[in-house]
Amino acid sequence: MKLRMYGATDKGLVRALNQDAYACDASTGVVILSDGMGGHAAGEVASQMVVEGLAESLSQISQVDLQEIAYKIDEAIQSVNTKLLVKSQEDASCRGMGATVNVLCFSQGFVTIGHVGDSRTYLLRAYKSPDDKPRFSSWQLTIDHNLGTFLDRGIVNVTGTKTPPSNISPRDRSKLTRGMGVMADPKPDIYTKRLTDGDVFLTCSDGLHGFVSDRDVLKTLISGPLAEAPQRMIDIAKAAGAPDNVTIILTVVSDLEEPFREFKGPVFTSRPFLLRLPTGEVQGPLTSSEIIELWLKRSLPGNTEMAAGLGDWVLLRNKDSVVQTYSEFKQNSYLNHVYIESNEELPEPPVSSYPVSSTTPQKKKSKALVWSFLVLVLLSLALGSLIIPEIPSILLPAY
């Protein structure tokens, strides 16, 4: 599979300086993006140190054994973080400087992502539906390390305050909980995914995703040549009035020059989903029937992030409670089809919402098996103890 990379950056409409920095090199298979933390002293120094330090440390990463790549990325991030802390202490003009980082290493048929902060990496894919029409999806692979994520996932709450979570300002929600150069251990998230011909990875600073919806990003991406896509997305961010620096890197993994226009990929009968295991491995895209098959085999470990769709009915499940993070599953069209599991209340399964249609005996047998499994979960919860292993889930839907 051919590897191509395209990048662009802009200071935006308001900032006097561009505190973003990036590097991408298809020959080494390394992508690095760093965003100097919002107006902090010497943010541009911090981001440049992150990019230069990681580029040097990871220049030979393609020669490292696959099993060691995640460790090498973590080691490189920790080393650069220490250099930022030392610089901040020794140089008064750099005191308090910090930055985010997304680093992608493409090697031996896999991509490994190191992530600290709120810059993001997305996976973008084209696929076909049974009517042979092209469809396009995007998934956010990284999780933002900010207050908004903590609130959405119920890690922290504002109980006892006069401000409900919905009224917390976007500025407060964007406050980082992890960063480079501002803590002794930035605790980078490490993700891995097997590459598939046709994968496109979008890595961007919050100057894009903070002001332009994922849907609009995807529409812009597929509207013209991929080589020009980073600049097109910068243009729509500026048209949306984005005041922040904007940086975008596109990595195309395909032998086709334009995989979204010369599409030859798989056919999905329903919207595809991803799984993210506790190890950081990302699997998929998978069909909803493949997800259910994995559930029935009980082969998924705890703390797995996943999504499952059954027709127009969606099952959301997490270890302790339902987590409703993604906006499209809060839309009115879905509210009647959300099934909540908890130890306190066990609502009746929404049988009436499941579409009734003529099916083959094999399909009827499959549906019966699925419902038997779900009834088993309900009964085991009602009895106070699970008969099967815990299988938590959080939606990772495609847009």
Protein Blocks (a to p, Z undefined) as FASTA:
>chain_A
ZZdddddddebjmbmbdcbdcdddfknopacddddeehiahklmmmmmmmmmmmmmmmmm
mmpcfklmmmmmmmmmmmmmmmmmmmmmmmmklgoiacdddddddeehiacdddedjbdc
ddddddddfkopacdddddfbdcddfklmmmnomaccehiabdfklpcfklmmpcfbdeh
iafbloiadddddddehiacddddfklmmmpcfklmmmmmmmpcfklmmmmmmmmmmmno
pabdcddddddddfbfblmlmgcbdcdfbdcdddddfkopacddddfklmmmmmmnopac
ehiacdddehjbccdddfkbccdfbfklmgfklmmmcccddfkbccdddfklpccddddf
klmmmmmmmmmmmmmmmmmmmnopafbdcddddddddZZ
